[in-house]
Amino acid sequence: DAKTTQPPSMDCAEGRAANLPCNHSTISGNEYVYWYRQIHSQGPQYIIHGLKNNETNEMASLIITEDRKSSTLILPHATLRDTAVYYCIVRVAYNTDKLIFGTGTRLQVFP
Amino acid sequence: ETGVTQTPRHLVMGMTNKKSLKCEQHLGHNAMYWYKQSAKKPLELMFVYNFKEQTENNSVPSRFSPECPNSSHLFLHLHTLQPEDSALYLCASSQDVTGLAGKETQYFGPGTRLLVL
């Protein structure tokens, strides 16, 4: 199973861009990269996912390196409400939807 | 608001009690999931249901008994639990478990925080 590596914690000033890195060096060609976040005591929230092209939605941008061994989630203008644990997940297999959550990155946005 | 609701939000029970957790999704999805999140541990997948059929049981003890009467509702029946079962129990749903990425995106409920005394 492909696994991901994320820094345990990061800080970001409010209004600045938050860039959260993720390494997934053993990712397979048909595996997608998903990002979820979990605000304290709430259920995880889907953010974005991608295969090999960069993706953008109303919440964030996802930049995937050409070799697909790493990716970066970008929150362009972080707010205090973006304080959460961010999980980078590689989808394990094609015919199941088993999401394996690691320990994630705890992002603290400060005023 | 993700379209997935869970009740109750908080539950305290003794080890001899029987209780049930309820999950309902209003998204028209076909797949539903139960996860467990213990303090300072990653989320652990417990059960997967697709079109009301259980497709995965992740070696969960029999004191946890899931039920999926239809694609919109999922229950987790609890009996003779142990204090170490205290955790946040999360329900999720997705349109399907197979097919194109995006349909498999899971949407989570707010969770039930369970305390077993």
Interface residues (C-beta under 8 A of the other chain):
Chain A: Y32 Y34 S41 Q42 G43 P44 Q45 Y46 H49 L51 R91 Y94 N95 T96 D97 K98 L99 I100 F101 G102 T103 G104
Chain B: T2 V4 A31 Y33 P42 L43 L45 V48 T55 E56 L88 L90 C91 A92 S94 D96 V97 T98 A101 G102 E104 T105 Q106 Y107 F108 G109 P110 G111 R113
